[in-house]
Amino acid sequence: MSSIPLKHFKKGTPKPELPEDGILRFYSMRFCPYSQRVRLVLEAKKIPHHKIYIDLSEKPEWYTDFSPLGKVPAIQLPGLKGQPALVESLVIAEYLDDQYPGEGPLFPKDPLQKAQDRILIERLAPAVSAVYPVLFTKNPSPDALTNFENALEVFEVEITKRGTPYFAGQKIGIVDYMIWPWFERFPALKYTLPEKYELDSKRFKNLLKWRDLVAQDESVKKTELDAQIHAKFMRTRHANEPNYDVAFEPL
């Protein structure tokens, strides 16, 4: 698995020269949680891929060849006729799960459970909408934190109801990977908010237990960034000068 290069391509930079080796080409931004979703699947299923990082503030002109709306993530499939590209993290995740069965399925085989899990993943949307002002506003209002916690309550209730270590059951699965990227970012709030914010250990008892368990997963470890690195990036967003390359700088 390679990265070409370990920096984000910007407006005016030439298209990367990639070998014609049939290996997937994965376009992402290092701090994008939706891109991390796809990378988790790539790692979990041990799928070889080239990583190309895109600066979302100054996107290179050629990137719309792979993602018409200029969004990440995107994957290009050079081994297929016409070298098609796919976008949208959940679409990509399902495609990869279907096409690369070798490491076992991440989506449930039961159609009803699969549908229910997709619904649960979609229910993350309100929590994501609520957490963005908390992550990327220098002094979020108390209402922002309250809205975020209320939206997160769905997942505490669900993991408690399921009564299993993971949302997927006894081993990690698609729901766990699809919601994980946001939980990786929450600990950064203790470095960016004045009162060193953490999720309430009583209110979110089972969810925090789940978070500690998922953090030990090998694919999660391969894709993670330290909370202080996330905080460093958040500060560049607070200043309206997002610097995606801080992912590659030492703490």
FIKOL-260974 format. One record per residue: residue in one letter; y, x, z of N, C-alpha, C in turn. Coordinates in steps of 0.02 Angstrom, whole numbers. Example, Ala and Ser with C-alpha at 12.3 -4.5 7.8 and 13.67 -1.06 7.14 Angstrom:
// FIKOL-260974
<node a <-284 660 390> <-225 615 390> <-165 660 390>>
<node s <-112 642 354> <-53 684 357> <2 645 394>>
This chain:
// FIKOL-260974
<node m <-59 43 0> <0 0 0> <62 44 0>>
<node s <108 30 -44> <166 75 -50> <231 37 -47>>
<node s <284 73 -32> <352 46 -36> <392 90 -83>>
<node i <430 58 -128> <467 96 -178> <538 69 -181>>
<node p <585 98 -147> <580 150 -95> <586 116 -27>>
<node l <594 155 27> <602 126 93> <675 109 106>>
<node k <709 80 58> <778 56 63> <782 -8 22>>
<node h <835 -45 33> <843 -108 -3> <881 -99 -68>>
<node f <853 -124 -123> <887 -121 -188> <948 -165 -187>>
<node k <1003 -140 -216> <1066 -175 -216> <1090 -189 -287>>
<node k <1145 -227 -290> <1177 -239 -355> <1193 -173 -388>>
<node g <1175 -168 -452> <1190 -107 -489> <1134 -56 -488>>
<node t <1084 -65 -443> <1028 -17 -442> <978 -37 -495>>
<node p <948 12 -528> <900 -4 -581> <836 -34 -553>>
<node k <801 -70 -596> <736 -99 -577> <688 -42 -559>>
<node p <649 -50 -506> <603 4 -487> <549 15 -540>>
<node e <530 77 -549> <476 93 -595> <411 91 -557>>
<node l <370 42 -573> <307 32 -538> <249 48 -585>>
<node p <195 76 -557> <137 91 -600> <104 27 -625>>
<node e <77 30 -684> <39 -27 -712> <-32 -23 -686>>
<node d <-39 -39 -622> <-104 -32 -588> <-134 -99 -569>>
<node g <-101 -154 -587> <-127 -220 -571> <-118 -241 -499>>
<node i <-86 -199 -459> <-77 -215 -388> <-18 -262 -378>>
<node l <-25 -309 -332> <28 -357 -317> <94 -321 -301>>
<node r <149 -352 -322> <216 -326 -306> <250 -376 -260>>
<node f <266 -353 -201> <292 -397 -149> <366 -381 -138>>
<node y <408 -431 -153> <481 -423 -146> <503 -457 -81>>
<node s <538 -419 -40> <555 -446 26> <620 -415 51>>
<node m <640 -438 110> <694 -405 148> <665 -391 216>>
<node r <677 -333 243> <640 -311 302> <652 -355 363>>
<node f <708 -389 368> <721 -432 426> <709 -505 412>>
<node c <686 -522 353> <676 -593 336> <612 -619 367>>
<node p <616 -670 410> <555 -696 441> <507 -728 390>>
<node y <535 -757 336> <492 -787 285> <454 -733 247>>
<node s <486 -677 235> <451 -621 204> <397 -594 250>>
<node q <411 -592 315> <361 -568 362> <300 -613 362>>
<node r <309 -677 352> <252 -723 346> <203 -697 293>>
<node v <230 -681 235> <188 -659 179> <157 -591 195>>
<node r <196 -547 225> <168 -481 240> <111 -487 291>>
<node l <116 -532 338> <62 -543 386> <-2 -563 350>>
<node v <4 -607 301> <-55 -628 263> <-83 -570 222>>
<node l <-38 -531 191> <-60 -473 152> <-98 -424 197>>
<node e <-73 -412 256> <-106 -366 302> <-171 -395 330>>
<node a <-170 -459 349> <-229 -490 378> <-287 -490 329>>
<node k <-271 -499 265> <-323 -503 214> <-333 -436 177>>
<node k <-297 -385 201> <-304 -317 175> <-296 -314 99>>
<node i <-242 -346 75> <-228 -349 4> <-182 -292 -16>>
<node p <-202 -248 -60> <-158 -194 -82> <-95 -222 -115>>
<node h <-38 -191 -103> <25 -216 -131> <78 -162 -130>>
<node h <124 -167 -177> <185 -126 -176> <239 -167 -142>>
<node k <278 -136 -99> <334 -170 -66> <400 -148 -97>>
<node i <441 -196 -117> <507 -183 -144> <557 -223 -103>>
<node y <605 -189 -71> <652 -223 -27> <716 -241 -65>>
<node i <741 -301 -52> <800 -328 -87> <857 -338 -38>>
<node d <916 -313 -55> <977 -325 -16> <1001 -395 -33>>
<node l <998 -441 15> <1015 -511 2> <1090 -522 -3>>
<node s <1131 -475 20> <1203 -482 15> <1228 -460 -54>>
<node e <1194 -411 -83> <1212 -386 -150> <1148 -379 -190>>
<node k <1122 -435 -212> <1057 -434 -246> <1062 -399 -314>>
<node p <1012 -358 -330> <1012 -327 -396> <1006 -379 -451>>
<node e <1039 -366 -506> <1042 -415 -561> <973 -433 -588>>
<node w <927 -386 -587> <861 -397 -616> <815 -439 -572>>
<node y <836 -452 -509> <790 -485 -463> <775 -558 -483>>
<node t <822 -590 -519> <809 -660 -539> <752 -664 -590>>
<node d <730 -608 -617> <670 -608 -660> <608 -629 -620>>
<node f <610 -616 -555> <552 -630 -512> <564 -689 -466>>
<node s <626 -701 -448> <644 -756 -404> <707 -789 -432>>
<node p <700 -843 -470> <758 -872 -505> <817 -888 -460>>
<node l <804 -907 -397> <859 -922 -351> <880 -861 -310>>
<node g <848 -805 -323> <867 -743 -288> <844 -740 -216>>
<node k <795 -783 -198> <771 -784 -129> <712 -737 -119>>
<node v <701 -717 -57> <639 -682 -39> <602 -728 10>>
<node p <535 -722 12> <493 -674 -24> <476 -698 -94>>
<node a <451 -650 -133> <421 -666 -198> <365 -616 -209>>
<node i <313 -638 -244> <262 -590 -264> <252 -597 -340>>
<node q <242 -540 -371> <226 -538 -443> <153 -521 -450>>
<node l <120 -553 -497> <48 -545 -507> <36 -508 -573>>
<node p <42 -441 -572> <37 -403 -635> <-31 -404 -667>>
<node g <-83 -423 -629> <-150 -424 -657> <-165 -485 -699>>
<node l <-118 -534 -700> <-129 -596 -737> <-85 -598 -799>>
<node k <-107 -637 -849> <-70 -644 -911> <1 -668 -898>>
<node g <49 -633 -926> <119 -651 -917> <149 -625 -853>>
<node q <108 -594 -810> <131 -568 -746> <175 -618 -708>>
<node p <147 -676 -692> <188 -728 -658> <210 -707 -589>>
<node a <262 -740 -564> <287 -727 -497> <286 -793 -458>>
<node l <274 -788 -393> <274 -845 -349> <328 -836 -295>>
<node v <357 -892 -274> <407 -890 -220> <388 -943 -168>>
<node e <424 -942 -111> <414 -986 -54> <354 -961 -13>>
<node s <368 -945 50> <319 -911 92> <254 -949 101>>
<node l <257 -1014 112> <196 -1052 124> <155 -1060 60>>
<node v <189 -1067 4> <155 -1070 -61> <118 -1004 -73>>
<node i <152 -949 -62> <122 -883 -72> <63 -873 -25>>
<node a <72 -892 38> <19 -883 88> <-44 -921 68>>
<node e <-36 -982 44> <-94 -1022 25> <-128 -993 -37>>
<node y <-88 -969 -84> <-116 -938 -144> <-158 -876 -125>>
<node l <-129 -834 -82> <-165 -772 -62> <-229 -789 -25>>
<node d <-226 -840 18> <-285 -859 56> <-341 -884 10>>
<node d <-322 -920 -43> <-371 -946 -90> <-400 -890 -134>>
<node q <-357 -845 -156> <-377 -794 -205> <-411 -733 -174>>
<node y <-401 -722 -110> <-430 -663 -77> <-470 -686 -16>>
<node p <-529 -713 -28> <-569 -741 28> <-606 -689 70>>
<node g <-605 -626 48> <-647 -574 78> <-643 -567 153>>
<node e <-583 -573 182> <-575 -565 254> <-582 -630 293>>
<node g <-604 -683 258> <-611 -748 291> <-548 -788 283>>
<node p <-554 -855 283> <-495 -899 271> <-448 -901 331>>
<node l <-384 -907 317> <-333 -917 368> <-317 -991 375>>
<node f <-319 -1027 320> <-310 -1100 322> <-376 -1133 342>>
<node p <-374 -1188 379> <-435 -1223 397> <-470 -1250 334>>
<node k <-536 -1253 336> <-573 -1282 280> <-571 -1358 282>>
<node d <-569 -1387 342> <-566 -1459 349> <-500 -1485 322>>
<node p <-501 -1531 272> <-439 -1555 241> <-390 -1586 290>>
<node l <-416 -1625 339> <-372 -1657 387> <-338 -1605 431>>
<node q <-377 -1556 456> <-348 -1504 499> <-297 -1463 460>>
<node k <-312 -1450 397> <-266 -1412 355> <-201 -1450 347>>
<node a <-205 -1515 335> <-145 -1556 328> <-105 -1557 394>>
<node q <-140 -1565 450> <-106 -1566 515> <-72 -1500 530>>
<node d <-105 -1445 511> <-75 -1379 523> <-14 -1368 480>>
<node r <-16 -1392 419> <43 -1387 376> <102 -1427 405>>
<node i <86 -1485 433> <138 -1526 464> <168 -1488 523>>
<node l <126 -1457 563> <150 -1419 621> <195 -1361 599>>
<node i <176 -1327 546> <217 -1273 520> <286 -1300 499>>
<node e <286 -1358 466> <349 -1388 445> <392 -1409 504>>
<node r <359 -1423 560> <397 -1443 620> <434 -1384 651>>
<node l <421 -1324 625> <459 -1266 648> <531 -1270 624>>
<node a <544 -1307 569> <610 -1308 538> <666 -1324 586>>
<node p <660 -1376 629> <715 -1390 676> <727 -1332 725>>
<node a <673 -1298 746> <682 -1241 791> <717 -1184 755>>
<node v <700 -1174 691> <733 -1121 652> <807 -1137 644>>
<node s <822 -1199 627> <892 -1219 619> <931 -1210 684>>
<node a <897 -1225 740> <930 -1220 805> <939 -1148 828>>
<node v <892 -1104 809> <895 -1036 834> <943 -992 795>>
<node y <959 -1009 732> <1002 -965 692> <1070 -954 725>>
<node p <1103 -1006 752> <1167 -991 786> <1158 -946 847>>
<node v <1099 -950 879> <1086 -908 937> <1075 -835 916>>
<node l <1038 -826 862> <1023 -758 839> <1083 -724 807>>
<node f <1122 -763 768> <1171 -731 725> <1244 -749 740>>
<node t <1256 -779 798> <1324 -792 821> <1337 -748 882>>
<node k <1393 -715 884> <1406 -667 938> <1406 -700 1006>>
<node n <1439 -758 1012> <1441 -794 1076> <1421 -867 1064>>
<node p <1356 -880 1058> <1334 -948 1044> <1351 -995 1102>>
<node s <1364 -1057 1085> <1381 -1106 1136> <1320 -1123 1178>>
<node p <1329 -1147 1240> <1272 -1169 1280> <1231 -1222 1244>>
<node d <1264 -1264 1205> <1228 -1315 1167> <1178 -1284 1118>>
<node a <1196 -1227 1090> <1151 -1194 1042> <1086 -1174 1075>>
<node l <1090 -1146 1135> <1029 -1127 1171> <989 -1188 1192>>
<node t <1023 -1240 1213> <989 -1302 1233> <952 -1333 1173>>
<node n <986 -1335 1116> <956 -1364 1055> <895 -1323 1034>>
<node f <901 -1258 1039> <846 -1213 1021> <785 -1226 1066>>
<node e <796 -1228 1131> <741 -1238 1178> <709 -1307 1169>>
<node n <750 -1358 1157> <722 -1425 1146> <679 -1428 1084>>
<node a <700 -1394 1031> <661 -1392 969> <596 -1355 979>>
<node l <597 -1304 1023> <537 -1263 1035> <486 -1300 1078>>
<node e <507 -1351 1113> <463 -1389 1158> <402 -1416 1121>>
<node v <411 -1432 1056> <355 -1458 1015> <296 -1411 1018>>
<node f <309 -1347 1016> <254 -1298 1012> <222 -1285 1080>>
<node e <260 -1290 1133> <230 -1287 1200> <183 -1346 1210>>
<node v <204 -1405 1190> <163 -1465 1197> <100 -1459 1155>>
<node e <108 -1433 1093> <51 -1430 1047> <-1 -1378 1069>>
<node i <21 -1319 1090> <-28 -1268 1110> <-64 -1290 1174>>
<node t <-28 -1326 1217> <-59 -1353 1278> <-111 -1406 1260>>
<node k <-93 -1450 1213> <-138 -1504 1192> <-201 -1477 1159>>
<node r <-192 -1425 1117> <-249 -1397 1082> <-296 -1361 1130>>
<node g <-270 -1332 1183> <-312 -1301 1233> <-350 -1240 1210>>
<node t <-325 -1206 1158> <-357 -1146 1131> <-309 -1088 1135>>
<node p <-335 -1026 1133> <-290 -968 1138> <-238 -965 1082>>
<node y <-259 -984 1022> <-216 -984 963> <-206 -1056 939>>
<node f <-154 -1066 900> <-146 -1132 869> <-205 -1146 823>>
<node a <-233 -1093 792> <-288 -1101 746> <-355 -1111 781>>
<node g <-358 -1101 846> <-421 -1108 883> <-437 -1045 923>>
<node q <-499 -1022 916> <-521 -964 954> <-501 -898 922>>
<node k <-481 -900 859> <-455 -839 828> <-392 -856 789>>
<node i <-354 -806 775> <-289 -815 743> <-296 -845 673>>
<node g <-247 -886 654> <-250 -918 589> <-181 -930 561>>
<node i <-177 -974 511> <-116 -981 472> <-56 -1005 513>>
<node v <-65 -1054 557> <-9 -1079 597> <20 -1022 638>>
<node d <-24 -983 669> <-1 -927 711> <41 -878 672>>
<node y <17 -860 613> <54 -812 572> <119 -841 544>>
<node m <118 -905 527> <178 -935 496> <235 -945 546>>
<node i <219 -954 610> <273 -963 659> <290 -899 696>>
<node w <245 -849 693> <256 -788 732> <322 -753 720>>
<node p <346 -745 658> <406 -703 647> <466 -722 690>>
<node w <474 -786 704> <531 -806 746> <520 -787 819>>
<node f <457 -790 841> <443 -770 910> <451 -695 920>>
<node e <440 -657 867> <453 -585 872> <527 -571 885>>
<node r <570 -614 858> <642 -602 863> <673 -625 929>>
<node f <641 -672 963> <671 -699 1024> <685 -646 1077>>
<node p <641 -596 1089> <656 -546 1140> <719 -506 1127>>
<node a <742 -505 1064> <804 -468 1048> <865 -499 1082>>
<node l <859 -563 1102> <916 -598 1132> <936 -567 1199>>
<node k <889 -533 1232> <907 -502 1295> <953 -442 1284>>
<node y <957 -418 1221> <1002 -363 1205> <1067 -387 1173>>
<node t <1069 -449 1150> <1129 -473 1115> <1169 -524 1154>>
<node l <1137 -560 1199> <1173 -610 1239> <1194 -581 1306>>
<node p <1251 -602 1331> <1278 -572 1393> <1231 -577 1453>>
<node e <1193 -630 1458> <1151 -641 1518> <1078 -622 1507>>
<node k <1065 -579 1458> <997 -554 1445> <946 -611 1443>>
<node y <957 -655 1397> <918 -717 1391> <844 -705 1378>>
<node e <802 -745 1411> <730 -747 1397> <708 -820 1401>>
<node l <653 -836 1366> <626 -904 1371> <602 -917 1442>>
<node d <611 -978 1466> <591 -997 1534> <515 -993 1541>>
<node s <492 -951 1587> <420 -938 1594> <381 -997 1621>>
<node k <414 -1045 1653> <380 -1105 1677> <379 -1158 1623>>
<node r <436 -1169 1592> <441 -1221 1540> <397 -1205 1480>>
<node f <392 -1140 1463> <355 -1119 1404> <295 -1075 1423>>
<node k <261 -1094 1476> <207 -1055 1504> <153 -1038 1452>>
<node n <126 -1089 1420> <71 -1077 1373> <94 -1046 1308>>
<node l <155 -1062 1288> <182 -1032 1227> <194 -957 1236>>
<node l <218 -938 1294> <228 -867 1308> <162 -830 1314>>
<node k <112 -863 1341> <45 -834 1344> <19 -822 1273>>
<node w <31 -872 1230> <12 -866 1159> <50 -807 1127>>
<node r <115 -802 1141> <155 -748 1111> <128 -679 1131>>
<node d <110 -671 1193> <84 -606 1216> <17 -590 1183>>
<node l <-23 -642 1171> <-88 -632 1138> <-79 -613 1065>>
<node v <-36 -650 1029> <-26 -636 958> <5 -567 948>>
<node a <46 -545 994> <78 -479 988> <27 -422 985>>
<node q <-35 -435 1008> <-87 -384 1007> <-127 -382 942>>
<node d <-115 -431 898> <-151 -434 834> <-132 -375 790>>
<node e <-182 -346 756> <-170 -285 716> <-121 -297 659>>
<node s <-126 -354 626> <-80 -369 571> <-9 -377 596>>
<node v <-2 -409 655> <64 -416 685> <93 -348 702>>
<node k <52 -304 730> <76 -237 747> <100 -198 686>>
<node k <66 -209 629> <84 -173 568> <149 -198 537>>
<node t <169 -259 553> <229 -288 522> <288 -290 569>>
<node e <278 -278 633> <330 -291 683> <386 -239 682>>
<node l <443 -260 707> <499 -215 722> <515 -223 796>>
<node d <537 -169 826> <555 -170 897> <613 -219 909>>
<node a <614 -251 967> <667 -298 984> <736 -266 979>>
<node q <741 -202 996> <806 -169 992> <829 -159 920>>
<node i <781 -150 875> <799 -145 803> <823 -213 778>>
<node h <788 -266 799> <812 -333 780> <882 -345 808>>
<node a <894 -324 870> <960 -333 900> <1013 -294 862>>
<node k <995 -234 840> <1042 -192 801> <1062 -228 737>>
<node f <1013 -258 703> <1028 -295 642> <1070 -356 657>>
<node m <1053 -392 711> <1092 -452 729> <1165 -435 740>>
<node r <1179 -377 769> <1249 -357 781> <1285 -346 715>>
<node t <1250 -321 664> <1282 -313 599> <1296 -381 568>>
<node r <1254 -430 582> <1266 -499 559> <1325 -529 597>>
<node h <1330 -515 662> <1387 -541 701> <1453 -517 672>>
<node a <1451 -455 645> <1512 -425 617> <1522 -444 543>>
<node n <1478 -489 517> <1480 -509 447> <1472 -451 399>>
<node e <1435 -399 421> <1421 -341 380> <1347 -325 385>>
<node p <1304 -371 362> <1232 -360 371> <1207 -295 340>>
<node n <1172 -256 380> <1146 -192 358> <1070 -195 364>>
<node y <1037 -210 309> <964 -217 310> <928 -151 320>>
<node d <961 -97 302> <928 -31 307> <924 -4 378>>
<node v <954 -39 427> <946 -16 496> <872 -21 517>>
<node a <833 -57 479> <761 -61 493> <728 7 489>>
<node f <758 52 450> <728 118 439> <763 173 478>>
<node e <809 153 522> <845 203 563> <812 208 631>>
<node p <815 267 663> <787 273 731> <828 233 781>>
<node l <798 214 836> <832 178 889> <887 221 919>>
